[in-house]
Amino acid sequence: MKAHTKETQASITPDVAVQMLKEGNARFLNNSKADRDLLEQVKDTTNGQYPFATILSCIDSRVSSELIFDQGIGDIFSARVAGNFVNEDILGSMEFACKLAGTKVVLVLGHTSCGAVKGACDDAKLGNLTALLSKIKPAVEGVTEPSDPSKRTSKNIDFVNEVAVKNVHLTIDNIRKQSEVLREMEENKEIIIIGGMYDINDGKVTFFDN
């Protein structure tokens, strides 16, 4: 499999880009990776890159977008931060990836048993991590059940996972609110902004309805 070119990237629609990610995860689950020579792709991309997707995910070592979507060199832009939220820098990176470099889908990818979400649920305090976790607090507050404070902690994994899902949805909302560039691109059907959750138990990505 060759790296994407300007021509192949241009032929990919936003819907096709999402389908490509779904097919890649299916290959990952079936342990049937695409036939590609990564070193050849290094050479293919020496003079330019033409990725089809931008993925915002957590820094969790178990959630490597290139692996779980079975992608190669030059296929995706991968932005990673604990808790997969957006700030000015990440939004700027996404705007570059979509408006200037031509990607067709922005995927916000959360995952089960997220350590950053657990920390936000427990109101953890630690150096600069305190400020980072505050970005996830709106998702904790956005999940109203259970109401019993004793069950709204990292010990309740169902609650943690619900907060992780909520966090993905809030991040998508923030992308649309805080980036005029990406919002207009989505309105013009140049890109799709979509969310998903990776299950660390089986490797499956569940895509949310757009």
Secondary structure, 3 states (H helix, E strand, C coil): CCCCCHHHHHCCCHHHHHHHHHHHHHHHHCCCCCCCCHHHHHHHCCCCCCCCEEEEECCCCCCCHHHHCCCCCCCEEEEECCCCCCCHHHHHHHHHHHHHCCCCEEEEEEECCCHHHHHHHCCCCCCCHHHHHHCCHHHHHHCCCCCCHHHCCCCCHHHHHHHHHHHHHHHHHHHHHHCHHHHHHHHCCCCEEEEEEECCCCCCEEECCC
